[in-house]
């Protein structure tokens, strides 16, 4: 078992800001664990602009925003970064177990900051009935396929939900020459940012159905079509309003939920010195606010360590 | 070309003399087909399985609940009742030999009223006649101690200790791997189109060409009636009965200690709360007759029905616990299994209508089919060397940290986690591919990667890359479950 003052789980915007801030506030022994092969988290696949407006007063892309923190961390020898490091256990005694290629390591920390981010809600969580062929993606997976891997998930796309990632992906698909047949939102208003509705949907004349839902997905090998209905105030399909849209791809963009499976291992116990920040605490609209709050988390953790 | 050469050529085209003549061909690579193949592979026989899908288990078997039934819910005089009780014992042995985990959970058939409690005695009596061991009727206080999350409305239950769970597709993969190791030819993407029997040899025309065999076994699941028709026997029809199943988050692993059944109805065992081999509890299935044997769509009605029935059993089940759902089709052909030699077509054996408890009964079905083949004159000579065992595949999620640590030291890529929700390493994914997975679903069924709460959002790209690399093909050629189900439609412009 190795020992560290502060272990931060997650190398996305929250974990990086917390690490830098903890260091600036006096912590000298920091281990930053990231499960992916690079720091930056989901920012790496967000190649659109709009990041940093508040925090840097500049317009940056996701990777640009991330790189400002990555460069800073590189210059701080007191922050050890461990990539491809997957935490499998957290105890109330502030012991962590993580796997990485070649070893399983146990570490006991005086303080821990959990910055494990969030994940997308799935088709299963909103209960869309029908078949389960190829061609159904979370919006974030589609974004990763296009922006990181250079692969086009589909050519005729219907987007379920008007979350920001879905809206941004509508534009991204259009820029790749794909047809976006519709964005279907069950609520009466968009759940994404107003600027994304204007810039990603209206500017591209993409059909946007509010108060509608997909009632069934069809297709045995690949998605072939979806059935769509208008809904009443209780989100029930209105009889007779159903119509079909032919498509080869369905993107699910119905919101994000904090990813807290590790934290749940402490079964709600109050553990002094265990902190949470970023999207694993609550889902934020913009990354600038994540940075701001995570800086505070880093500072509080450093203060806690000083008080020991 | 001389006239003689031309004539010879015509003869050869008419019947390819270079084709091998198999002793036995089995149509269908599900639990039934692979169980038969593995049993027959003990003998000096030339055997092949023809499977129309990209991988074995992609038909009926992939949506099986995974229950190893004790045999409590079949009429005492039924064939399936007898084969179930026999198969329950045989499955344990085969699972051990092939390195497939079987958990002995036991089951409870739960009564919610005095009337239902009264019916438990009749069920017990029938099960005893079939030879089901260890049965007892338990009351409220037993249930409170041994099944604490069960609804307080439950007043009694029939306890059957020999119920268990197994991963149905991993069992099929273990059987097909082991059969292949014992020289069974497994032909996937090979759909049977026509069956002829000009002389004493069957000619099976498929999408991959012609196969010839002395004995032909129909284990084609939902398509068994069509195959039987092709062979000239048209006296049964497969009526698909759809079952929708809902999988809960692994966090709810300890929801129940036993498999929980309501009192059975005429058409099904009802909606159950069960455990699965991977730890995720499962609720379902529905039972709806359909006339489309490819209709695996789920429905809102099914969802509501299952949730309601499951909550009657365990009130704490919440909608938010559900992480996945799917529908499967039971190949129903009347009330019982059809397992028989067709005297009108000598050498043709139907193994049809194998719905529940088909997974449990499969090894007993295999023995029965071997017996029929013997009766029909096939010579059974034991091979000198039969590979009865199979190296168990590794699943990190089922291991202790100290075992995981040892494995990582032996092979670093056990520490390279690909699927965060189910804790699956790059090494496990590669192993699955080396053992035969060729599609994303094949990897999912073998390893559970992509099957957890994020549904592959985070790991799909990584698994696609490993599959493309191992198979030496383009990322654009990676499919979910075979040709036509490519994950992506091409590359981006830039």
HADDOCK unambig.tbl for C-alpha pairs under 7 A between the chains (distance, minus, plus):
assign (segid A and resid 84 and name CA) (segid B and resid 416 and name CA) 6.85 0.50 0.50
assign (segid A and resid 86 and name CA) (segid B and resid 417 and name CA) 6.70 0.50 0.50
assign (segid A and resid 99 and name CA) (segid B and resid 415 and name CA) 5.15 0.50 0.50
assign (segid A and resid 100 and name CA) (segid B and resid 415 and name CA) 4.56 0.50 0.50
assign (segid A and resid 100 and name CA) (segid B and resid 416 and name CA) 5.60 0.50 0.50
assign (segid A and resid 101 and name CA) (segid B and resid 412 and name CA) 4.73 0.50 0.50
assign (segid A and resid 101 and name CA) (segid B and resid 413 and name CA) 5.29 0.50 0.50
assign (segid A and resid 101 and name CA) (segid B and resid 414 and name CA) 6.70 0.50 0.50
assign (segid A and resid 101 and name CA) (segid B and resid 415 and name CA) 4.10 0.50 0.50
assign (segid A and resid 101 and name CA) (segid B and resid 416 and name CA) 4.75 0.50 0.50
assign (segid A and resid 102 and name CA) (segid B and resid 408 and name CA) 5.42 0.50 0.50
assign (segid A and resid 102 and name CA) (segid B and resid 409 and name CA) 5.76 0.50 0.50
assign (segid A and resid 102 and name CA) (segid B and resid 412 and name CA) 3.83 0.50 0.50
assign (segid A and resid 102 and name CA) (segid B and resid 413 and name CA) 6.79 0.50 0.50
assign (segid A and resid 102 and name CA) (segid B and resid 415 and name CA) 5.84 0.50 0.50
assign (segid A and resid 103 and name CA) (segid B and resid 405 and name CA) 6.51 0.50 0.50
assign (segid A and resid 103 and name CA) (segid B and resid 408 and name CA) 5.76 0.50 0.50
assign (segid A and resid 103 and name CA) (segid B and resid 409 and name CA) 6.27 0.50 0.50
assign (segid A and resid 103 and name CA) (segid B and resid 415 and name CA) 6.30 0.50 0.50
assign (segid A and resid 104 and name CA) (segid B and resid 405 and name CA) 5.28 0.50 0.50
assign (segid A and resid 119 and name CA) (segid B and resid 454 and name CA) 6.91 0.50 0.50
assign (segid A and resid 122 and name CA) (segid B and resid 454 and name CA) 6.76 0.50 0.50
assign (segid A and resid 124 and name CA) (segid B and resid 323 and name CA) 6.01 0.50 0.50
assign (segid A and resid 124 and name CA) (segid B and resid 324 and name CA) 5.53 0.50 0.50
assign (segid A and resid 124 and name CA) (segid B and resid 325 and name CA) 6.94 0.50 0.50
assign (segid A and resid 125 and name CA) (segid B and resid 323 and name CA) 6.57 0.50 0.50
assign (segid A and resid 129 and name CA) (segid B and resid 297 and name CA) 6.89 0.50 0.50
assign (segid A and resid 129 and name CA) (segid B and resid 298 and name CA) 5.07 0.50 0.50
assign (segid A and resid 129 and name CA) (segid B and resid 299 and name CA) 4.81 0.50 0.50
assign (segid A and resid 129 and name CA) (segid B and resid 300 and name CA) 6.08 0.50 0.50
assign (segid A and resid 130 and name CA) (segid B and resid 297 and name CA) 4.19 0.50 0.50
assign (segid A and resid 130 and name CA) (segid B and resid 298 and name CA) 4.83 0.50 0.50
assign (segid A and resid 130 and name CA) (segid B and resid 299 and name CA) 6.28 0.50 0.50
assign (segid A and resid 131 and name CA) (segid B and resid 296 and name CA) 6.18 0.50 0.50
assign (segid A and resid 131 and name CA) (segid B and resid 297 and name CA) 4.35 0.50 0.50
assign (segid A and resid 131 and name CA) (segid B and resid 298 and name CA) 6.60 0.50 0.50
assign (segid A and resid 134 and name CA) (segid B and resid 480 and name CA) 5.92 0.50 0.50
assign (segid A and resid 134 and name CA) (segid B and resid 485 and name CA) 5.28 0.50 0.50
assign (segid A and resid 134 and name CA) (segid B and resid 486 and name CA) 6.73 0.50 0.50
assign (segid A and resid 134 and name CA) (segid B and resid 487 and name CA) 5.81 0.50 0.50
assign (segid A and resid 135 and name CA) (segid B and resid 487 and name CA) 6.37 0.50 0.50
assign (segid A and resid 138 and name CA) (segid B and resid 457 and name CA) 6.15 0.50 0.50
assign (segid A and resid 141 and name CA) (segid B and resid 457 and name CA) 5.20 0.50 0.50
assign (segid A and resid 141 and name CA) (segid B and resid 458 and name CA) 6.83 0.50 0.50
assign (segid A and resid 145 and name CA) (segid B and resid 461 and name CA) 6.89 0.50 0.50
assign (segid A and resid 146 and name CA) (segid B and resid 492 and name CA) 6.59 0.50 0.50
assign (segid A and resid 150 and name CA) (segid B and resid 491 and name CA) 5.78 0.50 0.50
assign (segid A and resid 150 and name CA) (segid B and resid 492 and name CA) 5.19 0.50 0.50
assign (segid A and resid 151 and name CA) (segid B and resid 488 and name CA) 6.66 0.50 0.50
assign (segid A and resid 151 and name CA) (segid B and resid 490 and name CA) 5.95 0.50 0.50
assign (segid A and resid 151 and name CA) (segid B and resid 491 and name CA) 4.22 0.50 0.50
assign (segid A and resid 151 and name CA) (segid B and resid 492 and name CA) 5.25 0.50 0.50
assign (segid A and resid 152 and name CA) (segid B and resid 488 and name CA) 5.81 0.50 0.50
assign (segid A and resid 152 and name CA) (segid B and resid 489 and name CA) 5.74 0.50 0.50
assign (segid A and resid 152 and name CA) (segid B and resid 490 and name CA) 5.22 0.50 0.50
assign (segid A and resid 152 and name CA) (segid B and resid 491 and name CA) 5.06 0.50 0.50
assign (segid A and resid 152 and name CA) (segid B and resid 492 and name CA) 5.21 0.50 0.50
assign (segid A and resid 153 and name CA) (segid B and resid 487 and name CA) 6.82 0.50 0.50
assign (segid A and resid 153 and name CA) (segid B and resid 488 and name CA) 4.14 0.50 0.50
assign (segid A and resid 153 and name CA) (segid B and resid 489 and name CA) 5.45 0.50 0.50
assign (segid A and resid 154 and name CA) (segid B and resid 488 and name CA) 6.08 0.50 0.50
assign (segid A and resid 154 and name CA) (segid B and resid 489 and name CA) 5.07 0.50 0.50
assign (segid A and resid 155 and name CA) (segid B and resid 489 and name CA) 6.95 0.50 0.50
assign (segid A and resid 176 and name CA) (segid B and resid 492 and name CA) 6.37 0.50 0.50
assign (segid A and resid 176 and name CA) (segid B and resid 493 and name CA) 6.18 0.50 0.50
assign (segid A and resid 221 and name CA) (segid B and resid 484 and name CA) 5.72 0.50 0.50
assign (segid A and resid 221 and name CA) (segid B and resid 485 and name CA) 4.73 0.50 0.50
assign (segid A and resid 222 and name CA) (segid B and resid 484 and name CA) 6.57 0.50 0.50
assign (segid A and resid 222 and name CA) (segid B and resid 485 and name CA) 5.17 0.50 0.50
